[in-house]
Amino acid sequence: MTGRLMMSGELLLEGIDLAHAAPRRIGTLIAHEGQVLEAEGLDQPLGTNVRIATSQGDSVRGEVVGFHGRRSLIQSFDNDAPFASGAAVTPIGQGGLVACGHGLLGRVIDAHGAPLDGRPPVSTRYTWPLAGKRSNPLNRGRVVTPFDVGVRAIDALLTMGEGQRVALVAGSGVGKSVLMGQMLAGVDCDVVVIGLIGERAREVSDFVETKLDARLRPRSVVVAVPADHPPLLRIRAAMRATAIAEFFRHEGKRVFLMIDSLTRVAHAQREIGLALGEPPTMKGYPPSALALIPRLVERAGADRDTGGSITAVYTVLADGGDNDDPVVDSARAIVDGHFILSRHLAEQGVYPAIDIARSLSRTMVDVIDEEHLAAAARFRQLWAAYE
């Protein structure tokens, strides 16, 4: 009888490789303060995705964002979940790769890559690092080819080039979304990637239905995270949109990337940084919030090796109309041009309300001919005299 039991046990274990088996390390939730959870016994590197058990018997995903001694600091992807002391925290692997491929075209996804358009899950074959790949600065191509966006004020007076990064700066209600729609309607590119970060949920559906026509929809990817989602998801959405654009650039495509808005991304990092105990600086922004802007913006540009490019437009909200806001100032210093929208022009019904005198395209002299440059300079002279 004993021999039969041993044989049965051997049959059950047949095909199971125990040579590399090891105990699973599961942490314990010991603190929850504001937006930060603390777990003991986890010992996982930064960026690790975890699954946190809730008091209702299900679980919520999160990410390790820091540590204090032997305690891991975790940000949850659902701040409203009912957590309880002593809950199990299980690592589920690194969350540093983004699913990429042509299966994303025509789709609307969230920060995790899950579909928001009611269609089946996205089928992709490739991955790309969420934080991008570091490259030699000398591999970044020069901006020498005009990039047509179909808006006369921009194409004529603030001409953009392939691989340029532009900040679209304006206060609330001055027409940023309207100008974005006009640019999408006339843009000439291979792929469009749009990140709608921290906006109202109504604006997300309105943007998808009204700004993406039948011509543009099949070659566009939208990553959307509304304002009521946790800050970590808002940051991951901006990074996912940038990673998707990088993948298509690696394939040699001419990509048009729009992030609306860069300010909401900085606000999200401010929430995380303050929750982790970073010291606030100007207007309450910790150093990590302002450091995130160049890390995100510098990933766009032209690639000499593949011939692809990412031409990027980042909307920047000037809080209270303050164009010296830290986020505005940081963005303006790192991009290749800035378009300032004027509330005064918007109040007069002039759209797009671009303040030509205060706006600048730093690559314009490299992408247009002398005749065009002279005509644009003459217009600026006349506009200055008119003002």
The 8 nearest C-alpha neighbors of each residue, nearest first, counted from 0:
[[1, 3, 2, 4, 5, 6, 7, 8],
 [0, 2, 4, 3, 5, 6, 7, 8],
 [3, 1, 5, 0, 4, 6, 7, 8],
 [2, 4, 6, 0, 5, 1, 7, 8],
 [3, 5, 7, 1, 6, 2, 8, 0],
 [4, 6, 8, 2, 7, 3, 9, 1],
 [5, 7, 9, 3, 8, 4, 2, 10],
 [8, 6, 4, 10, 5, 9, 3, 11],
 [9, 7, 5, 11, 10, 6, 4, 12],
 [8, 10, 6, 12, 11, 7, 13, 5],
 [9, 11, 13, 7, 8, 12, 6, 14],
 [10, 12, 8, 9, 13, 7, 14, 15],
 [13, 11, 9, 10, 15, 14, 8, 16],
 [12, 14, 10, 15, 11, 9, 16, 8],
 [15, 13, 12, 16, 11, 10, 17, 9],
 [14, 16, 13, 12, 17, 11, 18, 20],
 [17, 15, 18, 14, 19, 20, 13, 12],
 [16, 18, 20, 19, 15, 21, 12, 14],
 [19, 17, 16, 20, 21, 15, 14, 22],
 [20, 18, 17, 21, 16, 22, 15, 23],
 [19, 21, 17, 18, 22, 16, 23, 15],
 [22, 20, 23, 19, 17, 18, 24, 16],
 [23, 21, 24, 20, 25, 19, 17, 89],
 [24, 22, 25, 21, 89, 90, 20, 26],
 [23, 25, 22, 41, 26, 89, 40, 90],
 [26, 24, 89, 88, 41, 23, 87, 40],
 [27, 25, 41, 40, 88, 39, 87, 38],
 [26, 28, 87, 38, 39, 85, 88, 86],
 [27, 29, 38, 85, 86, 84, 37, 30],
 [28, 30, 84, 38, 37, 85, 27, 39],
 [31, 29, 37, 36, 28, 32, 84, 38],
 [32, 30, 36, 35, 37, 33, 29, 34],
 [33, 31, 35, 34, 30, 36, 37, 274],
 [32, 34, 35, 31, 274, 36, 78, 30],
 [33, 35, 32, 74, 274, 78, 36, 31],
 [36, 34, 74, 32, 33, 73, 31, 72],
 [37, 35, 31, 73, 72, 30, 74, 32],
 [36, 38, 72, 30, 71, 29, 28, 73],
 [39, 37, 28, 27, 71, 29, 70, 26],
 [38, 40, 70, 27, 26, 41, 28, 71],
 [39, 41, 26, 42, 27, 38, 25, 69],
 [40, 42, 26, 43, 39, 25, 24, 38],
 [43, 41, 40, 44, 71, 69, 70, 39],
 [42, 44, 41, 47, 45, 63, 71, 90],
 [45, 43, 47, 46, 42, 63, 65, 93],
 [44, 46, 63, 64, 47, 65, 43, 62],
 [45, 47, 63, 62, 93, 64, 44, 48],
 [48, 46, 93, 63, 45, 62, 92, 44],
 [49, 47, 62, 91, 92, 93, 94, 61],
 [50, 48, 90, 61, 91, 89, 60, 62],
 [49, 51, 60, 89, 59, 88, 58, 61],
 [52, 50, 88, 59, 58, 87, 60, 49],
 [51, 53, 58, 87, 86, 57, 59, 88],
 [54, 52, 82, 55, 58, 81, 57, 56],
 [53, 55, 56, 81, 82, 83, 52, 57],
 [56, 54, 53, 57, 81, 52, 58, 82],
 [57, 55, 54, 53, 52, 58, 81, 86],
 [58, 56, 53, 55, 52, 59, 54, 51],
 [59, 57, 52, 51, 53, 50, 60, 56],
 [60, 58, 51, 50, 52, 61, 77, 76],
 [61, 59, 50, 49, 76, 51, 75, 58],
 [60, 62, 75, 76, 49, 74, 48, 50],
 [61, 63, 48, 73, 74, 47, 49, 46],
 [62, 64, 73, 45, 46, 47, 72, 65],
 [65, 63, 45, 73, 72, 62, 46, 74],
 [66, 64, 72, 63, 71, 45, 73, 67],
 [65, 67, 71, 72, 70, 68, 69, 64],
 [68, 66, 70, 69, 71, 65, 72, 37],
 [67, 69, 70, 66, 71, 42, 65, 39],
 [68, 70, 67, 71, 39, 42, 66, 40],
 [71, 69, 39, 67, 66, 68, 38, 37],
 [70, 72, 66, 38, 37, 65, 73, 67],
 [73, 71, 37, 65, 66, 36, 63, 64],
 [74, 72, 63, 36, 62, 64, 35, 37],
 [73, 75, 35, 62, 61, 36, 34, 63],
 [74, 76, 61, 77, 78, 60, 73, 62],
 [75, 77, 61, 60, 229, 78, 232, 74],
 [78, 76, 75, 79, 80, 229, 59, 60],
 [77, 79, 80, 75, 76, 229, 34, 74],
 [80, 78, 77, 81, 82, 75, 76, 229],
 [79, 81, 78, 77, 82, 53, 59, 54],
 [82, 80, 53, 54, 79, 83, 55, 78],
 [83, 81, 53, 54, 80, 84, 86, 52],
 [84, 82, 86, 54, 85, 53, 81, 28],
 [85, 83, 29, 28, 86, 30, 82, 27],
 [84, 86, 28, 27, 29, 83, 87, 30],
 [87, 85, 28, 52, 84, 27, 83, 88],
 [86, 88, 27, 52, 26, 51, 89, 28],
 [89, 87, 51, 26, 27, 50, 25, 49],
 [88, 90, 25, 50, 49, 87, 26, 91],
 [91, 89, 49, 92, 48, 50, 88, 47],
 [92, 90, 49, 48, 89, 50, 93, 47],
 [93, 91, 48, 47, 90, 94, 49, 46],
 [92, 94, 47, 95, 48, 46, 91, 96],
 [95, 93, 48, 96, 47, 46, 92, 129],
 [94, 96, 129, 93, 128, 97, 46, 130],
 [97, 95, 128, 129, 127, 94, 126, 98],
 [98, 96, 127, 126, 129, 128, 99, 239],
 [97, 99, 126, 125, 123, 127, 96, 100],
 [100, 98, 125, 126, 123, 243, 97, 127],
 [99, 101, 123, 102, 125, 103, 124, 98],
 [100, 102, 103, 104, 123, 99, 124, 122],
 [101, 103, 100, 123, 104, 122, 121, 99],
 [104, 102, 101, 106, 100, 220, 105, 121],
 [105, 103, 218, 219, 220, 106, 102, 101],
 [104, 106, 217, 216, 219, 220, 218, 103],
 [105, 107, 103, 104, 220, 108, 221, 116],
 [108, 106, 221, 115, 116, 114, 222, 220],
 [109, 107, 114, 222, 115, 112, 113, 221],
 [108, 110, 112, 223, 222, 111, 113, 224],
 [109, 111, 236, 112, 235, 232, 224, 222],
 [112, 110, 109, 113, 108, 236, 235, 232],
 [113, 111, 109, 108, 110, 114, 98, 121],
 [112, 114, 108, 111, 109, 120, 115, 121],
 [115, 113, 108, 116, 120, 107, 112, 109],
 [114, 116, 108, 107, 117, 109, 113, 118],
 [117, 115, 118, 107, 114, 106, 108, 119],
 [118, 116, 115, 114, 119, 120, 107, 106],
 [117, 119, 116, 120, 114, 115, 121, 106],
 [120, 118, 121, 117, 114, 122, 116, 113],
 [121, 119, 114, 122, 113, 118, 112, 117],
 [120, 122, 102, 123, 103, 119, 114, 113],
 [121, 123, 102, 120, 124, 103, 100, 119],
 [124, 122, 100, 102, 99, 125, 98, 121],
 [125, 123, 100, 99, 122, 126, 98, 102],
 [124, 126, 99, 100, 98, 123, 127, 97],
 [127, 125, 98, 99, 97, 96, 128, 124],
 [126, 128, 97, 96, 129, 242, 246, 99],
 [129, 127, 96, 131, 130, 95, 97, 132],
 [128, 130, 95, 96, 131, 97, 242, 239],
 [129, 131, 128, 238, 132, 95, 242, 239],
 [132, 130, 128, 129, 242, 133, 127, 298],
 [133, 131, 134, 128, 130, 127, 298, 129],
 [132, 134, 131, 135, 298, 136, 130, 128],
 [135, 133, 136, 132, 138, 139, 137, 131],
 [134, 136, 137, 138, 133, 139, 132, 302],
 [137, 135, 138, 139, 134, 140, 133, 302],
 [136, 138, 139, 135, 140, 134, 303, 302],
 [139, 137, 136, 135, 303, 140, 302, 304],
 [140, 138, 302, 137, 136, 301, 303, 141],
 [139, 141, 301, 303, 302, 138, 142, 300],
 [142, 140, 143, 139, 301, 162, 303, 300],
 [141, 143, 160, 161, 162, 144, 163, 140],
 [142, 144, 366, 365, 141, 160, 145, 161],
 [145, 143, 366, 160, 161, 142, 146, 365],
 [146, 144, 160, 366, 159, 161, 147, 143],
 [145, 147, 160, 161, 159, 144, 148, 187],
 [146, 148, 149, 186, 187, 154, 145, 159],
 [149, 147, 186, 182, 185, 150, 146, 187],
 [148, 150, 185, 147, 186, 182, 151, 154],
 [151, 149, 153, 152, 148, 154, 182, 181],
 [150, 152, 154, 153, 155, 149, 156, 148],
 [153, 151, 155, 150, 156, 154, 157, 353],
 [154, 152, 157, 151, 156, 150, 158, 155],
 [153, 155, 158, 151, 152, 157, 150, 156],
 [156, 154, 153, 151, 152, 158, 157, 375],
 [155, 157, 375, 153, 152, 158, 154, 355],
 [158, 156, 153, 360, 154, 155, 159, 359],
 [157, 159, 154, 363, 153, 156, 155, 360],
 [160, 158, 146, 145, 363, 157, 163, 360],
 [161, 159, 145, 146, 144, 163, 142, 162],
 [162, 160, 146, 310, 163, 144, 142, 145],
 [161, 163, 300, 310, 301, 309, 308, 142],
 [162, 164, 310, 160, 161, 335, 300, 311],
 [165, 163, 311, 334, 335, 310, 312, 162],
 [166, 164, 312, 336, 337, 334, 335, 311],
 [167, 165, 337, 313, 314, 312, 168, 338],
 [166, 168, 314, 338, 315, 337, 313, 339],
 [169, 167, 315, 339, 166, 314, 338, 316],
 [170, 168, 340, 317, 316, 339, 173, 315],
 [169, 171, 317, 320, 316, 173, 318, 319],
 [170, 172, 173, 169, 316, 317, 318, 320],
 [171, 173, 174, 170, 175, 342, 169, 345],
 [174, 172, 342, 171, 345, 170, 175, 169],
 [175, 173, 177, 176, 172, 178, 351, 352],
 [174, 176, 178, 177, 173, 179, 169, 314],
 [177, 175, 179, 178, 174, 180, 206, 259],
 [176, 178, 174, 180, 179, 175, 181, 351],
 [177, 179, 181, 175, 180, 176, 351, 174],
 [180, 178, 176, 182, 177, 181, 183, 175],
 [179, 181, 183, 177, 210, 178, 182, 184],
 [180, 182, 178, 184, 179, 183, 177, 185],
 [181, 183, 148, 179, 180, 184, 185, 186],
 [184, 182, 180, 186, 181, 185, 179, 210],
 [183, 185, 181, 182, 186, 180, 149, 210],
 [184, 186, 149, 148, 182, 183, 181, 187],
 [185, 187, 148, 183, 182, 149, 147, 184],
 [186, 188, 147, 148, 185, 189, 146, 149],
 [189, 187, 253, 190, 254, 186, 255, 191],
 [188, 190, 253, 252, 254, 191, 218, 187],
 [191, 189, 254, 218, 219, 188, 255, 253],
 [192, 190, 219, 255, 254, 256, 220, 218],
 [193, 191, 220, 256, 219, 221, 255, 244],
 [194, 192, 221, 257, 256, 258, 222, 220],
 [193, 195, 258, 222, 240, 196, 223, 221],
 [196, 194, 223, 259, 222, 258, 224, 193],
 [195, 197, 224, 198, 259, 260, 233, 194],
 [226, 196, 198, 225, 263, 224, 233, 195],
 [197, 199, 225, 226, 196, 200, 195, 202],
 [198, 200, 202, 201, 225, 226, 203, 197],
 [201, 199, 203, 225, 202, 198, 204, 226],
 [200, 202, 199, 203, 204, 205, 198, 206],
 [201, 203, 205, 199, 200, 204, 206, 198],
 [202, 204, 200, 206, 201, 205, 207, 199],
 [205, 203, 207, 206, 201, 202, 208, 200],
 [204, 206, 202, 208, 203, 207, 209, 201],
 [207, 205, 203, 210, 209, 204, 208, 202],
 [206, 208, 204, 205, 211, 209, 210, 203],
 [207, 209, 205, 206, 204, 210, 211, 212],
 [208, 210, 206, 207, 211, 205, 212, 180],
 [211, 209, 206, 180, 207, 212, 208, 183],
 [212, 210, 216, 207, 215, 209, 208, 213],
 [211, 213, 214, 215, 216, 210, 209, 208],
 [212, 214, 216, 215, 211, 217, 218, 210],
 [215, 213, 212, 216, 217, 211, 218, 184],
 [214, 216, 212, 213, 211, 217, 218, 219],
 [215, 217, 105, 219, 213, 211, 218, 212],
 [218, 216, 105, 215, 219, 104, 214, 213],
 [219, 217, 104, 190, 216, 215, 105, 191],
 [218, 220, 191, 105, 104, 216, 192, 190],
 [219, 221, 192, 104, 106, 105, 103, 193],
 [222, 220, 107, 193, 194, 192, 223, 108],
 [223, 221, 194, 108, 109, 107, 240, 195],
 [222, 224, 195, 109, 194, 196, 221, 108],
 [223, 225, 196, 233, 197, 109, 195, 110],
 [226, 224, 197, 198, 200, 199, 227, 228],
 [197, 225, 227, 198, 228, 199, 224, 196],
 [226, 228, 225, 229, 197, 199, 224, 200],
 [227, 229, 226, 225, 230, 232, 224, 233],
 [230, 228, 231, 232, 76, 77, 78, 227],
 [231, 229, 267, 233, 232, 234, 228, 270],
 [230, 232, 234, 233, 229, 235, 267, 76],
 [233, 231, 235, 230, 234, 229, 110, 236],
 [234, 232, 230, 236, 231, 235, 196, 224],
 [233, 235, 231, 237, 236, 232, 264, 238],
 [234, 236, 232, 238, 237, 233, 110, 239],
 [237, 235, 110, 239, 233, 234, 238, 232],
 [238, 236, 240, 234, 239, 235, 194, 241],
 [237, 239, 235, 241, 236, 240, 129, 242],
 [240, 238, 242, 236, 241, 237, 235, 129],
 [239, 241, 243, 237, 242, 238, 194, 222],
 [242, 240, 244, 238, 239, 243, 245, 237],
 [241, 243, 245, 239, 244, 240, 129, 131],
 [244, 242, 246, 240, 245, 241, 99, 239],
 [243, 245, 241, 247, 242, 246, 248, 192],
 [246, 244, 242, 248, 243, 247, 249, 241],
 [245, 247, 249, 243, 248, 244, 242, 127],
 [246, 248, 250, 249, 244, 245, 252, 243],
 [249, 247, 307, 252, 245, 251, 250, 308],
 [248, 250, 246, 247, 251, 305, 245, 307],
 [251, 249, 247, 248, 252, 246, 305, 307],
 [307, 250, 252, 248, 305, 306, 249, 247],
 [253, 251, 307, 248, 247, 250, 254, 189],
 [252, 254, 308, 189, 188, 307, 309, 190],
 [255, 253, 309, 190, 191, 252, 308, 189],
 [254, 256, 191, 310, 309, 311, 192, 190],
 [257, 255, 311, 192, 193, 191, 310, 254],
 [256, 258, 193, 312, 311, 313, 194, 192],
 [259, 257, 194, 313, 260, 193, 195, 261],
 [260, 258, 195, 314, 196, 194, 261, 313],
 [259, 261, 314, 258, 262, 263, 196, 315],
 [260, 262, 264, 263, 315, 314, 313, 259],
 [261, 263, 265, 264, 260, 315, 316, 266],
 [264, 262, 266, 265, 261, 260, 197, 267],
 [263, 265, 267, 261, 262, 266, 234, 233],
 [264, 266, 262, 268, 288, 267, 263, 269],
 [267, 265, 263, 269, 264, 268, 262, 270],
 [266, 268, 230, 264, 270, 269, 265, 263],
 [267, 269, 288, 271, 265, 270, 266, 272],
 [268, 270, 266, 272, 288, 267, 271, 284],
 [271, 269, 267, 268, 273, 272, 274, 266],
 [272, 270, 268, 274, 269, 273, 275, 267],
 [271, 273, 269, 275, 277, 274, 270, 268],
 [272, 274, 276, 277, 275, 270, 271, 269],
 [273, 275, 271, 272, 276, 270, 34, 35],
 [276, 274, 272, 273, 277, 271, 35, 65],
 [275, 277, 273, 274, 278, 272, 271, 279],
 [278, 276, 273, 272, 275, 285, 279, 274],
 [279, 277, 285, 276, 280, 273, 286, 272],
 [280, 278, 285, 283, 284, 277, 281, 273],
 [279, 281, 283, 284, 285, 282, 278, 286],
 [280, 282, 283, 284, 279, 325, 285, 324],
 [283, 281, 284, 280, 325, 279, 324, 285],
 [282, 284, 279, 280, 281, 285, 269, 278],
 [283, 285, 279, 280, 269, 282, 281, 288],
 [284, 286, 279, 280, 287, 288, 278, 277],
 [285, 287, 288, 289, 290, 284, 280, 279],
 [288, 286, 290, 285, 289, 291, 272, 268],
 [289, 287, 268, 265, 269, 291, 290, 286],
 [288, 290, 291, 287, 286, 292, 326, 265],
 [291, 289, 287, 288, 292, 286, 293, 294],
 [290, 292, 294, 288, 289, 293, 287, 295],
 [291, 293, 295, 294, 290, 289, 296, 330],
 [294, 292, 296, 295, 297, 291, 290, 333],
 [295, 293, 291, 292, 297, 296, 290, 298],
 [294, 296, 292, 293, 297, 298, 291, 238],
 [295, 297, 293, 298, 294, 299, 292, 334],
 [298, 296, 299, 293, 295, 294, 300, 333],
 [297, 299, 296, 295, 300, 294, 131, 241],
 [300, 298, 309, 297, 296, 311, 310, 162],
 [299, 301, 162, 309, 308, 163, 310, 298],
 [300, 302, 308, 162, 140, 139, 309, 307],
 [301, 303, 139, 140, 306, 307, 304, 305],
 [302, 304, 140, 306, 138, 305, 139, 301],
 [305, 303, 302, 306, 138, 307, 139, 249],
 [306, 304, 251, 307, 303, 302, 249, 250],
 [307, 305, 251, 303, 302, 304, 308, 301],
 [308, 251, 306, 248, 252, 305, 253, 302],
 [307, 309, 301, 253, 162, 248, 300, 302],
 [310, 308, 254, 300, 162, 299, 255, 311],
 [309, 311, 162, 255, 163, 161, 164, 256],
 [310, 312, 256, 164, 257, 255, 309, 165],
 [311, 313, 165, 257, 166, 164, 256, 258],
 [314, 312, 166, 258, 167, 257, 261, 259],
 [313, 315, 167, 260, 259, 166, 261, 168],
 [316, 314, 168, 262, 261, 167, 260, 317],
 [315, 317, 170, 169, 318, 262, 168, 314],
 [316, 318, 170, 320, 321, 169, 322, 319],
 [319, 317, 320, 321, 316, 170, 324, 171],
 [318, 320, 321, 317, 170, 171, 322, 316],
 [319, 321, 170, 317, 318, 322, 169, 171],
 [322, 320, 317, 323, 319, 324, 318, 170],
 [321, 323, 324, 317, 327, 320, 328, 168],
 [324, 322, 321, 328, 327, 325, 317, 326],
 [323, 325, 327, 322, 326, 321, 328, 317],
 [326, 324, 328, 327, 329, 323, 281, 282],
 [325, 327, 329, 328, 324, 330, 262, 289],
 [328, 326, 324, 330, 325, 329, 331, 322],
 [327, 329, 325, 331, 326, 330, 323, 324],
 [330, 328, 326, 332, 331, 327, 325, 333],
 [331, 329, 327, 332, 333, 328, 326, 334],
 [330, 332, 328, 329, 333, 334, 327, 337],
 [331, 333, 329, 330, 334, 328, 335, 327],
 [332, 334, 330, 331, 293, 329, 335, 296],
 [335, 333, 164, 336, 165, 331, 332, 330],
 [336, 334, 164, 361, 165, 163, 360, 362],
 [337, 335, 360, 165, 359, 361, 334, 166],
 [336, 338, 166, 165, 359, 358, 167, 331],
 [337, 339, 358, 167, 168, 166, 359, 340],
 [340, 338, 168, 358, 354, 353, 169, 167],
 [341, 339, 353, 169, 352, 354, 168, 338],
 [340, 342, 343, 344, 352, 354, 353, 345],
 [341, 343, 345, 344, 173, 346, 340, 352],
 [342, 344, 346, 341, 345, 347, 352, 349],
 [345, 343, 347, 349, 352, 341, 346, 342],
 [346, 344, 342, 348, 347, 349, 352, 343],
 [345, 347, 343, 348, 344, 342, 349, 173],
 [348, 346, 344, 345, 349, 343, 342, 350],
 [347, 349, 345, 346, 350, 344, 352, 351],
 [350, 348, 344, 345, 352, 347, 351, 346],
 [351, 349, 352, 348, 345, 174, 353, 344],
 [350, 352, 353, 178, 349, 174, 177, 345],
 [351, 353, 350, 340, 344, 345, 349, 341],
 [354, 352, 340, 351, 355, 339, 341, 338],
 [353, 355, 341, 339, 340, 356, 357, 358],
 [356, 354, 358, 357, 353, 379, 156, 339],
 [355, 357, 354, 358, 379, 383, 382, 359],
 [358, 356, 355, 354, 339, 359, 338, 337],
 [359, 357, 338, 355, 339, 337, 356, 354],
 [358, 360, 336, 337, 361, 157, 338, 357],
 [359, 361, 336, 157, 363, 362, 337, 335],
 [362, 360, 336, 335, 363, 359, 364, 337],
 [361, 363, 365, 360, 364, 142, 160, 366],
 [362, 364, 158, 365, 366, 360, 361, 159],
 [365, 363, 362, 366, 367, 372, 361, 368],
 [366, 364, 143, 363, 362, 367, 142, 144],
 [365, 367, 143, 145, 144, 363, 364, 160],
 [368, 366, 364, 365, 371, 363, 372, 369],
 [367, 369, 371, 370, 372, 366, 364, 365],
 [370, 368, 372, 371, 373, 367, 364, 374],
 [371, 369, 373, 372, 368, 374, 367, 375],
 [370, 372, 374, 368, 369, 373, 375, 367],
 [371, 373, 369, 375, 370, 374, 376, 368],
 [372, 374, 376, 370, 375, 371, 369, 377],
 [375, 373, 377, 371, 376, 372, 370, 378],
 [374, 376, 378, 372, 156, 377, 373, 371],
 [377, 375, 373, 379, 378, 374, 372, 380],
 [376, 378, 380, 374, 379, 375, 373, 381],
 [379, 377, 381, 375, 380, 376, 382, 374],
 [378, 380, 382, 376, 377, 381, 383, 375],
 [381, 379, 377, 383, 378, 382, 384, 376],
 [380, 382, 384, 378, 383, 379, 385, 377],
 [381, 383, 379, 385, 384, 380, 378, 386],
 [382, 384, 386, 380, 385, 381, 379, 356],
 [383, 385, 381, 382, 386, 380, 379, 378],
 [386, 384, 382, 383, 381, 380, 379, 378],
 [385, 383, 384, 382, 381, 356, 380, 379]]
